[in-house]
Amino acid sequence: MPRANSSVPHRKKHKKILKMAKGYRGSRSKLYVNAKDAVEKALQYAYRDRRVKKRTFRQLWIARINAGARLHGLSYSALIHGLKEKNVELNRKSLAEIALTDPVGFEKIAEMVKAA
């Protein structure tokens, strides 16, 4: 019986990695070993940064809310505390959007918190 080789799966695995490494510079997109290392590292970064992205967006929202609150004589923490006291369930994402696009609406929210 002839010896079976694994040339087809081997080629498929290599092509898959090289396809993922398209656009990388130099040998990282041409040679399998270099491409494999580059792709593995890229996948690690992608996994990590899917979590980091959530943190950075939250930081952005907090910065925008704080800027809007300061315009009305409040700090970020005072605004959030006042909203919790009034049982207003607005998340930071929507608060930041209101602060950025609707200053009049955000002013009403700030006035409600100040009255508390």
C-alpha positions as CSV (number, residue, x, y, z in Angstrom):
1,M,0.0,0.0,0.0
2,P,1.4,3.4,-0.9
3,R,2.4,5.8,1.8
4,A,-0.1,8.6,2.4
5,N,1.3,12.1,2.5
6,S,-0.4,15.2,3.8
7,S,0.5,17.6,1.0
8,V,-3.1,18.8,0.4
9,P,-3.9,19.7,4.0
10,H,-0.3,21.1,4.4
11,R,-0.8,23.4,1.4
12,K,-4.2,24.4,2.6
13,K,-2.9,25.4,6.1
14,H,0.0,27.4,4.5
15,K,-2.3,29.2,2.1
16,K,-4.7,30.1,4.9
17,I,-1.9,31.7,6.9
18,L,-0.4,33.5,3.9
19,K,-3.9,34.8,3.0
20,M,-4.3,36.2,6.5
21,A,-0.8,37.8,6.2
22,K,-1.7,39.7,3.1
23,G,-0.6,43.3,3.3
24,Y,2.2,42.7,5.8
25,R,5.6,44.0,4.8
26,G,8.5,42.0,3.4
27,S,8.9,38.4,4.2
28,R,6.0,38.5,6.8
29,S,3.6,38.2,3.8
30,K,5.7,35.9,1.7
31,L,7.4,33.2,3.8
32,Y,5.2,30.8,5.8
33,V,7.3,30.8,9.0
34,N,7.5,34.6,9.2
35,A,3.9,34.9,8.2
36,K,2.7,32.4,10.9
37,D,4.5,34.4,13.6
38,A,3.1,37.7,12.4
39,V,-0.4,36.4,12.1
40,E,-0.3,34.8,15.6
41,K,0.9,38.1,17.1
42,A,-1.8,40.0,15.2
43,L,-4.5,37.7,16.5
44,Q,-3.2,38.2,20.0
45,Y,-3.4,41.9,19.6
46,A,-6.9,41.6,18.1
47,Y,-8.1,39.6,21.0
48,R,-6.6,42.0,23.6
49,D,-7.8,45.1,21.8
50,R,-11.4,44.0,21.5
51,R,-11.5,44.4,25.3
52,V,-9.3,47.6,25.4
53,K,-11.8,49.2,22.9
54,K,-14.5,49.0,25.5
55,R,-12.3,50.8,28.0
56,T,-11.3,53.5,25.7
57,F,-14.9,54.2,24.6
58,R,-15.9,54.5,28.2
59,Q,-13.0,56.9,28.9
60,L,-14.2,59.0,25.9
61,W,-17.8,59.1,27.1
62,I,-16.7,60.1,30.6
63,A,-14.5,62.9,29.2
64,R,-17.5,64.2,27.1
65,I,-19.9,64.0,30.0
66,N,-17.4,65.8,32.3
67,A,-16.9,68.6,29.8
68,G,-20.7,69.1,29.5
69,A,-21.1,69.0,33.2
70,R,-18.4,71.6,33.8
71,L,-20.2,74.0,31.5
72,H,-23.1,73.9,33.9
73,G,-21.1,74.1,37.1
74,L,-21.1,70.5,38.0
75,S,-18.4,67.8,38.2
76,Y,-18.7,64.5,36.5
77,S,-19.1,62.6,39.8
78,A,-21.7,65.1,41.1
79,L,-23.7,64.7,37.9
80,I,-23.6,60.9,38.0
81,H,-24.4,60.9,41.7
82,G,-27.4,63.3,41.1
83,L,-28.7,61.1,38.3
84,K,-28.5,58.0,40.6
85,E,-30.4,59.9,43.3
86,K,-33.1,60.9,40.9
87,N,-33.3,57.3,39.6
88,V,-32.5,58.4,36.0
89,E,-31.3,55.4,34.1
90,L,-29.2,57.0,31.3
91,N,-26.0,55.1,30.5
92,R,-22.8,56.9,29.8
93,K,-22.9,56.3,26.1
94,S,-26.3,58.1,25.7
95,L,-25.3,60.9,28.2
96,A,-22.2,61.6,26.2
97,E,-24.2,61.7,22.9
98,I,-26.7,64.1,24.5
99,A,-23.8,66.3,25.8
100,L,-22.2,66.4,22.4
101,T,-25.2,66.8,20.1
102,D,-28.0,68.4,22.2
103,P,-26.6,71.0,24.6
104,V,-30.1,72.3,25.5
105,G,-31.2,68.8,26.5
106,F,-28.0,68.3,28.6
107,E,-28.6,71.6,30.3
108,K,-32.1,70.4,31.4
109,I,-30.5,67.2,32.8
110,A,-27.9,69.3,34.6
111,E,-30.6,71.7,36.0
112,M,-32.6,68.7,37.3
113,V,-29.5,67.3,39.0
114,K,-28.7,70.7,40.6
115,A,-32.2,71.0,41.9
116,A,-31.8,67.7,43.8
